[in-house]
Amino acid sequence: MSLEIREVALADEELFAQWHATYLAASEHEVGRFHTCWTLPELRVSMEPNRRRWSAGYVGLADGEVVVSGSVATSLMDNLDSAAVEVHTLPEARRRGHGSAMLEVLEDVARSHGRSRLDSEATFPYAAGSAGDGVPAVEFAQRHGYRFGLSDVERELDLPVSDALLAQLAAEATPHHASYQLRSWVGDIPEDIALSWMTLSSSLMTEAPLGELEREPEVVDLDALREGETSVARQGRIRYNTVALDAAGEVVAYSDLVTTIHEPGRAYQWGTLVRRADRGHRLGLAVKVANLLLLQRERPDITRLTTFNAEVNAHMIGVNERLGFEPVARLAEFQKRLTQP
């Protein structure tokens, strides 16, 4: 059966919807209700051209039906040798070479954009173990030359967390960060701390555990920050933020949570990071607890919170376990170096 691969135009609403439906069906097949797929309206916004990122989607059709979807994305401001690629094949259409054909196209697109370092991911059940032995998605990636770089665990927390536990954890942390101020808010980053917030958050991808992955920090660009905030709002998302400020008013720790109108009752943990020079003051615990208090006060309708942690990040895992997070699925992160033709 031959496969026809087409690029998906944003203006082609029907084909874009089929592209998303294939991505969703493949992800739900892997981990069921614990999938973390972006919804169709969110992806439409994220695929639009912007200052920081370029991306494109592709579908593979067999006998006129979409059986595989793919995407490639590149940063336009940093990590200029890298691209992120994803392949999602319908469960009933697997083992026929469709995924391999799509991946070949995506790699050619990345190469045409001057990219030589490819990133990809695969989700699978928690019970499969950290190496993903026997998991088809892991085997597919490794068969095509992608090196297993980092093992992450998806965890979920049932909300609300009791006021008593949050008060206990806050009281435990408070004596260790007496010289810092906590500040919480809903929505965009306030102007007076935007630069120091972005300076810290831009280092998340390299300050968080990397395993065997190669990455560089994001470029600090306030225009890109504001453009991103506009996109978040257009996606129907709301951010809940807590930071720790030092005596000079600089952001030295932050944690942000996100809700979306497209998934009632669910929230996602985005970033949590403490500046290296300010670690050892229980600031990670402090900002996470304060942010949960903010979310529960503002959004009592939220009943589940999803987060991901590298398996080697023992400190943050310990914080999350004390809050009550339970492991539900796994995520493998891969990299591959392309050879030039």
Salt bridges, closest charged atoms under 4 A:
GLU4 OE2 - ARG6 NE 2.87
GLU28 OE2 - HIS35 NE2 3.55
GLU30 OE2 - ARG94 NH1 2.79
GLU42 OE2 - ARG237 NE 3.05
GLU48 OE1 - ARG234 NH1 2.84
ASP78 OD2 - ARG52 NH1 3.19
ASP81 OD1 - ARG117 NH2 2.77
ASP81 OD2 - ARG337 NH1 3.32
GLU86 OE1 - HIS88 NE2 2.98
GLU107 OE2 - LYS336 NZ 2.98
ASP108 OD1 - ARG111 NH1 3.02
GLU154 OE2 - ARG266 NH2 3.87
GLU156 OE2 - ARG266 NH2 3.38
GLU156 OE2 - ARG304 NH2 2.61
GLU172 OE2 - ARG282 NH1 3.46
GLU172 OE2 - ARG322 NH1 2.53
GLU191 OE1 - ARG226 NH2 2.92
ASP192 OD2 - ARG183 NH1 2.97
GLU207 OE1 - ARG276 NH2 2.88
GLU207 OE1 - ARG279 NH2 3.09
GLU214 OE1 - ARG337 NH2 2.94
ASP221 OD1 - ARG51 NE 3.05
ASP223 OD2 - ARG51 NH2 3.93
GLU229 OE1 - ARG226 NH1 2.76
ASP246 OD2 - ARG275 NH2 3.42
ASP256 OD2 - ARG239 NH2 3.15
GLU263 OE1 - ARG266 NH1 3.27
ASP278 OD2 - ARG275 NE 2.71
ASP301 OD2 - ARG299 NH2 2.82
GLU311 OE2 - ARG330 NH1 3.03
GLU333 OE1 - ARG215 NH2 2.68
